[in-house]
Amino acid sequence: MANERFSAVGINIQEKATMIWNEADLLLSGADIAAKLQLLTQLDAYKKSVIYEYVTGKREVSA
């Protein structure tokens, strides 16, 4: 069900989110909390940016 949401929004967003998540996951092994928080902040900002673009019509949801 979650994959259906991603496919409606676009693969590029899913790839970007996965890349950021994987970077954060790698940092967990090093226990670098500050870097992990920075990546999570970056992911949150990217998510808000994408939402804004869809709400304002700069991007369209593909059917």
ABEGO torsion letter per residue (X at the ends): XAAAAAAAAEAAAAAAAAAAAAAAAAAAAAGBAAAAAAAAAAAAAAAAAAAAAAAAGABBBBX
